[in-house]
């Protein structure tokens, strides 16, 4: 399994949905799990983006499918990054 960082920004529609149904976040997390993406940590952040998520997925295909599914709904825009554990990264130089 590989970890990914997904930062996201709500659209106007997404903000309305979240205001009217705050539990929607947990529902989406369950939907992601069905696609093969497990949300490990999730934060609301202040700044250019609204959420920072640390997720675990089998591969790039699973996380790609998940972010396209989310984006297709029109409620959120995402950016996704592969997260490399420090011990694996530092091992590259040994």
Buried (B, 14 or more C-beta within 10 A) or exposed (E): EBBBBBBBBBBEEBBEBBEEEEEBBEEBBEEBEEBBBBBEEBEEEEEEBBBBBBBBBEEEEBBBBBBEBBBEEEBBBBEBEEBEEEEEEEEEEE
